[in-house]
Structures are given as structure tokens and as C-alpha cells.
Amino acid sequence: MSTWLPLDKNIPWDSIQKPKVLQCHGDKDDMIGLPRALKAAKLLEAVLPDYQFKMYKGLDHTVNNEQELRDVEDFLSKVLRSEGSST
């Protein structure tokens, strides 16, 4: 949520497990601007097979959006369900 990858060049992409990732970002975030979020999104989309990016219109750098919270809840429910079924 409202994130970017400041040290992306230091991540050993070829040797890490590929986690499921949901990146959420508001288009009005003035702390971590949208260009930084989109740069991270482009990189993550290229290296992670199970990656999603969601942008929220009018949202700034806060957790004050019901749709974002529902999306995170849905994502975590799916990930936890799939992790539980593989054990």
C-alpha cells in the first residue's frame, strides 16, 4: 500500500522465491508520487508471475478508502486459502 522500490537494483530477482504481490496506490499520493509507484509496478510485473497493481482515484497517502481495504482483504484471503491448501 502506497509503496515503491528504492533499492530494486539490489534485489537478486533470479534467486528469490516469487511471492504473490498486490500493490495498491492512490493517484493523489503526495508522499510517494505516482511515477515512483508506476516504476515499481513495471518492474514487479516483469519479474513476478502473480502480481497485481491497483490504483485508487482521489486517494492520497492514507488508508482511507473502502475499496482499497476490500481489495487487500480479498487478496489476503485468496493467498491464505491457497497457502493452506498446499500444506
Secondary structure, 3 states (H helix, E strand, C coil): CCCCCCCHHHCCCCCCCCCCEEEEEECCCCCCCHHHHHHHHHHHHHHCCCEEEEEECCCCCCCCCHHHHHHHHHHHHHHHHHHHHCC
